[in-house]
């Protein structure tokens, strides 16, 4: 699990923002949007190790 840096209300606001942004993108371009978003956020994080940890955390327990 990754360290928690956002309060629950902040995390919920981010969830809403992401949900609305994904819904606004045409379905055929959603994967591209998510890939671009991931790269922008990775660049903002600035740490390949932290990005790798986030990828692992996001991939856990999907099913």
C-alpha positions as CSV (number, residue, x, y, z in Angstrom):
1,X,0.0,0.0,0.0
2,X,1.1,3.5,-0.6
3,X,1.5,6.2,2.0
4,X,-1.7,8.3,2.4
5,X,-1.2,12.0,1.6
6,X,-4.8,13.1,1.0
7,X,-7.6,13.4,3.5
8,X,-10.6,11.2,2.6
9,X,-12.6,14.3,1.4
10,X,-9.7,15.3,-0.8
11,X,-9.4,11.8,-2.2
12,X,-13.2,11.7,-2.9
13,X,-12.9,15.1,-4.8
14,X,-10.1,13.7,-6.9
15,X,-12.2,10.6,-7.6
16,X,-15.0,12.8,-8.8
17,X,-12.7,14.9,-10.9
18,X,-11.2,11.8,-12.6
19,X,-14.6,10.2,-13.1
20,X,-16.0,13.3,-14.8
21,X,-12.8,13.7,-16.9
22,X,-13.0,10.1,-18.1
23,X,-16.7,10.4,-18.9
24,X,-16.0,13.6,-20.9
25,X,-13.5,11.8,-23.2
26,X,-14.9,9.8,-26.1
27,X,-14.9,6.1,-25.3
28,X,-12.5,5.3,-28.1
29,X,-9.9,7.7,-26.6
30,X,-10.2,6.8,-22.9
31,X,-7.2,4.5,-22.8
32,X,-5.1,7.1,-24.5
33,X,-6.3,9.7,-22.0
34,X,-5.5,7.5,-19.1
35,X,-2.0,6.7,-20.4
36,X,-1.3,10.4,-20.9
37,X,-2.7,11.2,-17.5
38,X,-0.4,8.6,-15.9
39,X,2.6,10.0,-17.7
40,X,1.8,13.5,-16.6
41,X,1.3,12.4,-13.0
42,X,4.5,10.3,-13.1
43,X,6.5,13.3,-14.3
44,X,5.0,15.4,-11.5
45,X,5.9,12.7,-8.9
46,X,9.4,12.7,-10.3
47,X,10.4,9.3,-8.8
48,X,10.4,6.1,-10.9
49,X,10.3,4.1,-7.6
50,X,7.2,5.9,-6.4
51,X,5.6,5.5,-9.8
52,X,6.4,1.8,-9.7
53,X,4.8,1.5,-6.3
54,X,1.7,3.3,-7.4
55,X,1.4,1.0,-10.5
56,X,1.7,-2.0,-8.2
57,X,-0.9,-0.6,-5.7
58,X,-3.3,0.2,-8.5
59,X,-3.0,-3.3,-10.1
60,X,-3.6,-5.1,-6.8
61,X,-7.0,-6.7,-6.1
62,X,-8.6,-5.7,-9.4
63,X,-10.6,-8.9,-9.7
